[in-house]
Amino acid sequence: MTEAKIKTVPLKMLYDSWTTDGERIRAGTVLNLPLHTAKQLIAKGKAERADPLPGEWSW
């Protein structure tokens, strides 16, 4: 049985935050998080998308 691939998106943390294990994530850190978690953090104003807009790729 294969595990379903979870879609993740890169987020830049705007504020210090803590994981459920008590680990500190400093503001400015860029993380790849599951889409549902990313939406929650963006809605709370704690993070913003960190991926480039179309046409901003630096190849």
C-alpha atoms as a printed R data frame, in Angstrom:
   type eleno elety resid chain resno      x      y       z
1  ATOM     1    CA   MET     A     1  0.000  0.000   0.000
2  ATOM     2    CA   THR     A     2  1.407  3.425  -0.946
3  ATOM     3    CA   GLU     A     3  0.949  6.568   1.083
4  ATOM     4    CA   ALA     A     4 -0.876  9.386  -0.700
5  ATOM     5    CA   LYS     A     5  1.364 12.290  -1.623
6  ATOM     6    CA   ILE     A     6  0.546 15.329   0.506
7  ATOM     7    CA   LYS     A     7  0.743 18.635  -1.373
8  ATOM     8    CA   THR     A     8  3.072 21.096   0.339
9  ATOM     9    CA   VAL     A     9  3.760 24.769  -0.274
10 ATOM    10    CA   PRO     A    10  6.693 26.941   0.800
11 ATOM    11    CA   LEU     A    11  5.838 29.461   3.517
12 ATOM    12    CA   LYS     A    12  7.864 32.245   5.081
13 ATOM    13    CA   MET     A    13  7.091 32.646   8.760
14 ATOM    14    CA   LEU     A    14  6.299 36.254   9.713
15 ATOM    15    CA   TYR     A    15  6.394 35.648  13.479
16 ATOM    16    CA   ASP     A    16  8.191 33.241  15.772
17 ATOM    17    CA   SER     A    17  6.100 30.122  16.219
18 ATOM    18    CA   TRP     A    18  6.339 26.822  18.068
19 ATOM    19    CA   THR     A    19  5.634 23.280  16.914
20 ATOM    20    CA   THR     A    20  3.447 20.928  18.917
21 ATOM    21    CA   ASP     A    21  6.708 19.442  20.275
22 ATOM    22    CA   GLY     A    22  7.788 22.853  21.600
23 ATOM    23    CA   GLU     A    23 10.440 23.505  18.925
24 ATOM    24    CA   ARG     A    24 10.822 27.200  18.067
25 ATOM    25    CA   ILE     A    25 10.533 28.306  14.447
26 ATOM    26    CA   ARG     A    26 11.995 31.781  14.026
27 ATOM    27    CA   ALA     A    27 10.398 34.534  11.939
28 ATOM    28    CA   GLY     A    28 11.912 34.586   8.442
29 ATOM    29    CA   THR     A    29 12.262 30.807   8.265
30 ATOM    30    CA   VAL     A    30 10.991 29.254   5.028
31 ATOM    31    CA   LEU     A    31  9.279 25.877   5.450
32 ATOM    32    CA   ASN     A    32  7.452 23.451   3.171
33 ATOM    33    CA   LEU     A    33  4.182 22.725   4.945
34 ATOM    34    CA   PRO     A    34  1.043 20.768   4.049
35 ATOM    35    CA   LEU     A    35 -1.513 22.867   2.182
36 ATOM    36    CA   HIS     A    36 -4.136 22.765   4.968
37 ATOM    37    CA   THR     A    37 -1.589 23.958   7.560
38 ATOM    38    CA   ALA     A    38 -0.325 26.652   5.189
39 ATOM    39    CA   LYS     A    39 -3.853 27.998   4.675
40 ATOM    40    CA   GLN     A    40 -4.399 28.203   8.437
41 ATOM    41    CA   LEU     A    41 -1.144 30.102   9.066
42 ATOM    42    CA   ILE     A    42 -1.781 32.527   6.177
43 ATOM    43    CA   ALA     A    43 -5.350 33.177   7.396
44 ATOM    44    CA   LYS     A    44 -4.010 34.003  10.878
45 ATOM    45    CA   GLY     A    45 -1.417 36.392   9.380
46 ATOM    46    CA   LYS     A    46  1.478 34.345  10.747
47 ATOM    47    CA   ALA     A    47  3.010 33.382   7.383
48 ATOM    48    CA   GLU     A    48  3.056 34.232   3.689
49 ATOM    49    CA   ARG     A    49  3.686 32.245   0.508
50 ATOM    50    CA   ALA     A    50  7.388 31.981  -0.296
51 ATOM    51    CA   ASP     A    51  7.214 30.660  -3.835
52 ATOM    52    CA   PRO     A    52  7.836 32.885  -6.864
53 ATOM    53    CA   LEU     A    53  4.999 34.211  -8.972
54 ATOM    54    CA   PRO     A    54  4.789 33.008 -12.583
55 ATOM    55    CA   GLY     A    55  7.576 34.639 -14.583
56 ATOM    56    CA   GLU     A    56  9.824 35.168 -11.552
57 ATOM    57    CA   TRP     A    57 11.809 31.961 -11.920
58 ATOM    58    CA   SER     A    58 15.567 32.573 -12.039
59 ATOM    59    CA   TRP     A    59 16.852 29.939 -14.455
